[in-house]
Amino acid sequence: MTNHTLPSLLVLMLIAGCSKNGGQAPATGTPPEAGKTPAAEAHAPVSTAPRPSFRGDNAFAFLTAQTAFGPRNPGSAGHRECLAYLVSALRPLADDVRLQEFTHNGYGGEQLRLTNVIASYRPADRTRILLCAHWDTRPRADQDETRSKRNDPILGANDGASGVAVLLELASMLKKSPPPVGVDIVLLDGEDYGKEGDHASYLLGSRYFAEHKAEDYLPRFGILLDMVGDKFLDLPREQYSVRYAPDVVDMVWKTAAYLGVTQFHDEKGEEIMDDHLPLNEAGIQTIDIIDFNYPDNTNRYWHTHQDTPEHCSAESLGAVGSVLAAVVYAQVP
């Protein structure tokens, strides 16, 4: 990977608490001190008037709505049905929703039809932020203990549905209280299609999005959510994120610390090949919020048939959503 030199990124933090009542967080208060740049000094802080609270229980309902379709691996009935659901859920919530359709040659010679779903708020604003998660699920449980089930697709409650669930609940908030800057929510397809070792068949949606974005589309930053629903959530600083976008990592983890959201740990995590890599290579400073140790580093449900809703929680979704909402609403134009 290529190292990038990143400009400073300063965002005022919005006070919000995070209770264990369904992951609901209040969203009022006074912004703490933040560093100054000429651009930041030219604008007053955003309003701290009451805003909708992020509700982890609502996000968990969005998670189970996705898993109700079964596995959502490309080419499956669940994939087609979930796509229709995501589009119908977002259209009444966003200012603009469009589909970015593309194809990929599958391992069996079939042509996979893939779709990125892009929901935009304040589409005319040039100052924008990018929020994303992948909505597809893995076509094979290659890490499952039961060898006879390793070729069966997984349900993907955490690895797929959790990040999307947080973004759908955030979309509901943005509908009720529009953000201070432009926001693009991108649900990426084809992240988890590849067989182990075949890196070219992973990250299909983010590769396509990065390759086909307008030249002048350069959001202030991007945040990727992946595997954020673990009932025992532990979020260290993912190391590709630190390499490509250290200021964005600092902003998010400091926001979590300020809010008292203890699931974000100020410690070094692993390097994870994920959808933030093509975005960073395209010049969009993007970090990955991910708990790869699901549920811990000795017993992993990742890419197994144990990745089910009962191993996820509303509290975890609420913790991540509360931090994300605080970051979004604290932006200055």
C-alpha positions in Angstrom: 0.0 0.0 0.0 1.1 3.5 -0.7 1.5 6.0 2.2 -0.3 9.3 1.9 0.5 12.6 3.5 -2.7 13.8 5.1 -3.8 17.3 5.8 -5.1 18.2 9.3 -8.7 17.5 9.9 -10.4 19.5 12.7 -14.0 18.9 13.7 -15.7 20.3 16.8 -17.2 17.5 19.0 -20.8 17.6 20.0 -21.5 16.4 23.5 -23.7 13.3 23.7 -24.1 10.6 26.3 -24.4 6.9 25.7 -26.8 5.1 28.1 -27.5 1.4 28.2 -31.2 2.0 27.5 -31.3 0.5 24.1 -28.2 2.3 23.1 -30.0 5.6 23.2 -27.9 8.8 23.5 -28.9 12.3 24.3 -27.5 14.8 21.8 -27.2 18.2 23.5 -24.4 20.1 25.2 -21.5 22.4 24.6 -18.7 21.5 22.2 -15.3 21.0 23.9 -12.2 22.9 22.8 -10.8 21.9 19.5 -7.7 23.0 17.6 -8.0 25.9 15.1 -7.2 26.2 11.4 -8.0 29.2 9.2 -10.9 27.3 7.7 -12.3 26.4 11.1 -12.0 29.9 12.4 -14.1 31.3 9.5 -17.2 29.4 10.7 -19.1 29.4 14.0 -19.6 26.0 15.6 -22.8 24.2 14.6 -25.9 24.6 16.7 -26.1 22.5 19.9 -29.9 22.5 19.9 -31.5 19.2 20.8 -31.3 16.6 18.0 -32.7 13.1 17.6 -30.9 10.5 19.7 -29.4 7.5 18.2 -31.3 4.4 19.3 -29.5 1.1 19.4 -32.8 -0.8 19.6 -33.9 0.7 16.3 -30.6 -0.2 14.7 -30.9 -3.8 16.0 -34.4 -4.0 14.3 -32.7 -3.0 11.1 -30.1 -5.7 11.7 -32.8 -8.4 12.1 -34.8 -7.1 9.1 -31.8 -7.9 7.0 -31.1 -11.3 8.4 -34.7 -12.2 7.9 -33.9 -12.5 4.2 -31.3 -15.2 5.0 -27.8 -15.1 3.5 -27.4 -12.1 1.1 -24.5 -13.4 -1.0 -24.5 -12.2 -4.6 -26.8 -14.2 -6.9 -29.0 -15.4 -4.1 -32.7 -14.7 -3.5 -31.8 -13.1 -0.2 -29.4 -10.7 -2.0 -32.2 -9.6 -4.4 -34.8 -9.2 -1.7 -32.5 -7.3 0.6 -31.5 -4.9 -2.1 -35.2 -4.1 -2.7 -35.6 -3.6 1.1 -32.6 -1.3 1.4 -33.8 0.9 -1.4 -37.3 1.1 -0.1 -36.0 1.9 3.4 -33.7 4.7 2.2 -35.8 6.5 -0.4 -38.2 8.2 2.1 -35.3 9.1 4.4 -32.7 10.7 2.0 -32.7 13.7 -0.3 -31.5 11.5 -3.2 -31.0 7.7 -3.6 -29.3 6.2 -6.6 -28.1 2.7 -7.5 -24.6 2.0 -8.9 -25.0 -1.3 -10.8 -22.1 -3.3 -12.0 -21.1 -6.9 -12.8 -18.4 -9.4 -11.8 -17.5 -12.8 -13.2 -18.2 -15.4 -10.6 -16.2 -18.6 -9.8 -18.8 -20.8 -11.6 -18.7 -18.7 -14.8 -21.8 -16.9 -13.9 -22.1 -13.1 -14.1 -22.9 -11.6 -10.8 -25.1 -8.5 -10.7 -24.0 -6.2 -7.9 -25.3 -2.9 -6.7 -24.0 -0.1 -4.5 -26.8 1.9 -2.9 -26.0 5.6 -2.5 -28.2 7.8 -0.3 -27.3 11.5 -0.2 -28.2 14.4 2.1 -27.7 18.0 0.9 -26.5 16.8 -2.5 -25.7 20.3 -3.7 -23.2 20.9 -0.9 -19.6 20.6 -1.9 -18.5 20.0 1.7 -19.3 16.3 2.2 -18.5 13.3 4.3 -18.8 9.7 3.3 -20.2 6.9 5.5 -20.2 3.3 4.3 -20.7 -0.4 5.1 -21.0 -3.5 3.0 -24.4 -5.1 2.7 -23.6 -8.4 1.1 -22.7 -11.6 3.0 -20.1 -14.3 2.4 -21.1 -17.1 0.1 -19.1 -19.7 2.1 -18.5 -20.4 5.8 -14.8 -21.2 5.2 -13.9 -20.7 8.9 -16.6 -22.9 10.3 -15.6 -25.8 12.6 -18.0 -28.1 10.7 -16.3 -29.0 7.5 -19.4 -30.2 5.8 -21.0 -26.7 6.1 -18.0 -24.7 4.9 -19.5 -24.3 1.4 -22.8 -22.9 2.7 -23.4 -19.2 2.8 -23.4 -17.4 6.2 -26.2 -15.3 7.7 -23.9 -12.4 8.3 -25.6 -10.7 11.3 -22.4 -8.9 12.3 -20.3 -9.2 9.1 -22.6 -7.3 6.9 -25.9 -6.4 8.6 -24.4 -4.5 11.6 -22.8 -1.7 9.8 -25.7 -1.2 7.5 -28.1 -1.2 10.5 -26.2 1.7 12.1 -26.3 3.6 8.9 -30.0 3.0 8.4 -30.8 4.3 11.9 -28.5 7.3 11.2 -30.4 7.9 8.0 -33.6 8.2 10.1 -31.9 10.8 12.3 -30.7 12.8 9.3 -34.2 12.8 7.9 -35.5 14.3 11.2 -32.6 16.7 11.6 -30.6 17.5 8.5 -26.8 17.4 8.8 -24.8 20.6 8.7 -22.8 19.4 5.7 -23.4 17.0 2.8 -23.5 13.4 3.7 -23.3 10.3 1.5 -24.3 7.0 2.9 -23.0 4.2 0.6 -24.0 0.6 1.1 -21.3 -1.4 -0.8 -21.9 -4.7 -2.5 -19.5 -7.6 -3.1 -17.1 -7.0 -0.2 -17.0 -10.6 0.9 -17.3 -12.6 -2.3 -13.7 -13.7 -2.8 -12.2 -17.0 -1.9 -9.3 -16.9 0.6 -6.2 -15.6 -1.1 -8.0 -14.2 -4.2 -7.8 -10.6 -3.2 -9.0 -9.4 -6.6 -12.5 -10.8 -5.8 -12.9 -9.0 -2.5 -13.9 -5.3 -2.0 -15.8 -5.3 -5.3 -18.2 -2.5 -4.4 -15.6 -0.1 -3.0 -13.3 -0.7 -5.9 -16.0 0.1 -8.3 -17.1 3.2 -6.4 -13.5 4.5 -6.1 -12.9 3.9 -9.8 -16.0 5.6 -11.0 -16.3 8.5 -8.7 -16.3 12.0 -10.2 -12.8 13.5 -10.2 -14.0 16.4 -8.0 -15.7 14.2 -5.5 -13.3 14.4 -2.5 -15.2 14.2 0.8 -13.7 15.7 3.9 -13.3 12.2 5.2 -14.8 8.7 5.1 -15.8 6.3 7.8 -16.4 2.6 7.1 -18.4 0.4 9.6 -17.8 -3.3 9.6 -18.5 -5.9 12.3 -19.7 -3.4 14.8 -22.5 -5.4 16.4 -20.5 -7.9 18.5 -22.1 -8.3 21.9 -18.6 -8.0 23.4 -17.6 -5.0 21.3 -13.9 -4.0 21.4 -12.8 -1.4 18.9 -9.0 -0.7 18.7 -7.4 1.6 16.1 -7.2 -0.4 12.9 -3.7 0.1 11.5 -4.4 0.8 7.8 -6.7 3.6 9.1 -3.9 5.0 11.2 -1.5 4.9 8.3 -3.9 6.6 5.8 -6.0 8.9 8.0 -4.5 9.3 11.4 -6.3 12.6 12.0 -9.6 11.0 11.3 -8.8 8.1 13.7 -7.9 10.6 16.4 -11.1 12.6 15.9 -13.3 9.6 16.2 -11.6 7.9 19.1 -11.3 11.3 21.0 -15.0 11.8 20.4 -15.8 8.4 21.8 -13.6 9.1 24.9 -15.3 12.5 25.4 -18.7 10.8 25.2 -17.6 8.0 27.6 -18.2 5.3 25.0 -15.8 2.7 26.4 -16.1 0.2 23.5 -13.6 2.4 21.6 -10.2 1.4 23.0 -7.1 3.6 22.5 -4.9 0.7 21.5 -3.3 -0.7 18.4 -5.4 -3.1 16.4 -4.7 -5.3 13.4 -4.3 -4.3 9.7 -7.6 -5.4 8.1 -8.1 -5.7 4.3 -11.4 -3.9 4.0 -13.4 -1.5 1.9 -11.5 1.5 3.2 -8.4 0.6 1.2 -9.7 1.3 -2.3 -11.2 4.5 -1.0 -7.9 5.7 0.5 -6.1 4.8 -2.7 -8.6 7.0 -4.6 -7.7 9.9 -2.3 -10.6 9.7 0.2 -9.2 9.6 3.7 -11.2 6.8 5.2 -11.0 4.8 8.4 -12.4 1.4 9.4 -14.3 1.0 12.6 -14.2 -2.8 13.1 -14.0 -5.4 15.8 -12.3 -8.3 14.1 -12.1 -10.4 17.3 -15.7 -11.6 17.2 -16.4 -12.4 20.0 -12.7 -12.5 21.1 -9.3 -13.5 19.9 -9.6 -17.2 20.9 -13.1 -17.9 19.6 -14.2 -16.3 16.4 -17.6 -16.4 14.7 -16.1 -14.6 11.7 -17.0 -16.4 8.4 -18.9 -19.1 10.3 -22.5 -20.1 10.8 -22.3 -18.6 14.3 -22.6 -15.1 12.9 -26.2 -14.7 14.0 -28.3 -12.0 15.7 -28.0 -13.5 19.2 -24.3 -12.8 19.1 -24.9 -9.1 18.4 -26.5 -6.4 20.6 -28.4 -3.1 20.5 -26.0 -1.7 23.0 -23.0 -2.2 20.7 -24.9 -0.7 17.8 -25.9 2.2 20.0 -22.3 2.8 21.1 -21.0 3.1 17.5 -24.0 5.0 16.3 -23.8 7.6 19.1 -20.2 8.3 18.2 -20.9 8.5 14.5 -23.9 10.8 15.0 -21.8 13.1 17.2 -19.1 13.3 14.5 -21.6 14.0 11.8 -23.5 16.7 13.6 -20.3 18.4 14.9 -19.1 19.3 11.4 -18.8 22.9 10.3 -19.5 23.8 6.7 
